[in-house]
Amino acid sequence: APKQKEFRAPDANQKKGGKGKIVAIVLICLLAVGGAAAGVTYYLELWGGKMLPDVVGMTQSDAVYVLESKGFAVHEEKIKSDDTEGVVLLMDPTAGAREETGSEVTIHVSEARTIPEAVGKQRDEVAAQLEKDGFDNVTFVTEKSDEHEGLVLGIVPEAGSKAKANTEITVTVAVPYTVPDVANKTWDEA
């Protein structure tokens, strides 16, 4: 005997669930493609600012060229240093940060230390200048003079010469002549 076939009406709930799954899968695929496109365009720096290149260790002119070619404004500051003159020591903001085009980047460029002009200035003023410039091997000696007390009479090495932080510097400072107390002393002792 032939098998009997069953005829059933399709379930309305089952049909709706099938379309919903397809719509959800399509939406997930569209979100994934959109997310990938956003990630790629961000990586290519088409939006979200540009990534700062690392210019520490470059010469000043090379660093300025690299930063300006990426669209950043450059502000340069000199720092007294024993490093090679004209090399970028620091940058602010740091490399790798994302900044908007036209943002200002400060680069700190090394500058050789030079012995300051000291003759004719007061001892305290010269001491402060030497400390500010980073010199740490400074000796003050005194010399009797008709000049007023505390006036710098000389500096070694010569003012204007380049020096490292640990260079031995001698500053000669005036002290007044004093009349010694010779009361109650012999002629030879006086």
C-alpha positions as CSV (number, residue, x, y, z in Angstrom):
1,A,0.0,0.0,0.0
2,P,1.3,3.4,-0.8
3,K,2.4,5.6,2.0
4,Q,0.1,8.4,2.9
5,K,1.4,11.9,2.7
6,E,0.7,14.4,5.4
7,F,-0.1,17.8,4.3
8,R,0.4,20.5,7.0
9,A,0.0,24.2,6.7
10,P,3.4,26.0,7.2
11,D,4.0,27.4,10.8
12,A,3.7,31.2,10.7
13,N,6.2,31.6,13.7
14,Q,8.9,29.5,12.0
15,K,8.8,31.5,8.8
16,K,9.3,34.8,10.7
17,G,12.2,33.5,12.7
18,G,14.0,32.5,9.5
19,K,13.8,36.0,8.0
20,G,14.9,37.6,11.3
21,K,18.1,35.5,11.3
22,I,19.0,36.5,7.8
23,V,18.4,40.2,8.6
24,A,20.6,39.9,11.8
25,I,23.4,38.2,9.8
26,V,23.3,40.9,7.2
27,L,23.4,43.6,9.8
28,I,26.3,42.0,11.6
29,C,28.2,41.7,8.3
30,L,27.5,45.3,7.5
31,L,28.8,46.4,10.9
32,A,31.9,44.3,10.5
33,V,32.7,45.8,7.1
34,G,31.9,49.3,8.5
35,G,34.2,48.8,11.5
36,A,37.0,47.5,9.3
37,A,36.6,50.5,7.0
38,A,36.8,52.9,10.0
39,G,39.9,51.1,11.3
40,V,41.7,51.3,8.0
41,T,40.8,54.9,7.4
42,Y,42.0,55.8,10.9
43,Y,45.2,53.9,10.4
44,L,45.7,55.8,7.1
45,E,45.2,59.0,9.1
46,L,42.2,60.1,7.1
47,W,40.5,61.1,10.3
48,G,41.3,61.4,14.0
49,G,44.4,63.4,13.6
50,K,47.9,62.4,12.6
51,M,50.4,60.4,14.5
52,L,53.5,62.3,15.7
53,P,56.7,60.8,14.3
54,D,59.7,60.3,16.6
55,V,62.2,63.1,15.9
56,V,64.3,62.7,19.1
57,G,67.9,62.2,18.1
58,M,67.5,64.0,14.7
59,T,69.1,67.2,13.8
60,Q,67.0,70.3,14.3
61,S,66.5,71.0,10.6
62,D,65.5,67.3,9.9
63,A,63.1,67.3,12.8
64,V,61.4,70.5,11.7
65,Y,61.1,69.2,8.1
66,V,59.6,65.9,9.2
67,L,57.1,67.5,11.5
68,E,56.1,70.3,9.1
69,S,55.6,67.8,6.3
70,K,53.1,66.0,8.5
71,G,51.2,69.3,9.0
72,F,52.3,70.2,12.5
73,A,53.5,73.6,13.7
74,V,57.0,73.5,15.3
75,H,58.2,75.5,18.4
76,E,61.9,75.2,19.2
77,E,63.5,75.7,22.6
78,K,67.2,75.6,23.3
79,I,68.6,73.5,26.2
80,K,72.1,73.8,27.5
81,S,73.6,70.3,27.1
82,D,76.9,68.3,26.7
83,D,75.3,66.4,23.8
84,T,76.0,67.3,20.1
85,E,74.8,70.8,19.4
86,G,71.7,71.0,17.3
87,V,70.2,67.6,18.1
88,V,66.6,67.1,19.4
89,L,66.7,65.9,23.0
90,L,62.9,65.9,23.8
91,M,59.6,66.5,22.1
92,D,56.3,67.5,23.6
93,P,53.8,65.9,23.0
94,T,55.7,62.6,22.8
95,A,56.1,60.5,19.6
96,G,53.2,58.2,18.8
97,A,50.5,60.6,20.1
98,R,47.7,61.6,17.7
99,E,47.3,65.3,17.2
100,E,45.2,67.4,14.9
101,T,46.9,68.9,11.9
102,G,48.2,72.3,12.7
103,S,48.8,71.4,16.4
104,E,52.0,72.8,17.9
105,V,54.9,70.4,18.7
106,T,57.7,71.7,21.0
107,I,61.1,70.3,20.3
108,H,64.0,70.8,22.8
109,V,67.3,71.2,20.9
110,S,70.7,70.9,22.5
111,E,72.9,73.9,22.7
112,A,76.5,74.0,23.8
113,R,77.2,75.5,27.2
114,T,79.4,78.6,27.0
115,I,81.2,80.4,29.7
116,P,79.1,83.6,30.5
117,E,80.5,87.1,30.5
118,A,81.3,87.7,34.1
119,V,83.9,90.5,34.5
120,G,82.3,93.6,36.1
121,K,79.3,91.7,37.5
122,Q,78.5,90.8,41.0
123,R,79.6,87.4,42.4
124,D,76.0,86.2,43.2
125,E,74.8,87.1,39.7
126,V,77.6,85.2,38.1
127,A,77.1,82.2,40.4
128,A,73.4,82.1,39.5
129,Q,74.1,82.2,35.8
130,L,76.7,79.4,36.0
131,E,74.2,77.3,38.0
132,K,71.4,78.0,35.5
133,D,73.7,76.9,32.6
134,G,74.4,73.6,34.4
135,F,78.1,74.1,35.4
136,D,78.8,72.1,38.5
137,N,82.6,72.5,39.0
138,V,82.9,76.2,39.9
139,T,85.5,77.6,42.3
140,F,85.5,81.2,43.6
141,V,88.8,82.7,44.7
142,T,89.4,86.1,46.2
143,E,91.9,88.8,45.2
144,K,92.5,92.0,47.1
145,S,91.5,95.0,45.0
146,D,90.4,98.6,45.0
147,E,87.2,97.5,43.3
148,H,84.1,97.2,45.5
149,E,83.7,93.9,47.3
150,G,82.1,91.0,45.4
151,L,82.9,92.4,41.9
152,V,84.1,89.7,39.5
153,L,87.6,90.5,38.3
154,G,88.1,87.5,36.0
155,I,86.9,84.0,34.9
156,V,88.9,81.0,33.6
157,P,88.2,79.6,31.0
158,E,87.6,82.8,29.0
159,A,84.1,84.1,28.6
160,G,82.4,82.9,25.4
161,S,84.3,79.6,25.2
162,K,82.4,76.4,25.0
163,A,82.6,74.0,28.0
164,K,81.0,70.9,29.4
165,A,79.1,70.8,32.7
166,N,82.0,69.4,34.6
167,T,84.7,71.8,33.2
168,E,86.7,73.4,36.1
169,I,85.8,77.1,36.2
170,T,87.6,79.6,38.4
171,V,86.0,83.0,39.2
172,T,88.2,85.7,40.8
173,V,86.3,88.0,43.1
174,A,87.4,91.3,44.6
175,V,87.8,91.7,48.3
176,P,88.9,95.0,49.9
177,Y,92.3,95.7,51.3
178,T,92.2,95.8,55.1
179,V,94.6,97.6,57.4
180,P,95.9,95.0,59.9
181,D,95.9,95.6,63.6
182,V,99.5,96.4,64.5
183,A,99.0,97.8,67.9
184,N,101.3,96.4,70.6
185,K,103.6,94.7,67.9
186,T,107.2,95.2,67.2
187,W,108.4,97.2,64.1
188,D,109.3,93.9,62.3
189,E,106.0,92.3,63.2
190,A,104.1,95.3,62.0
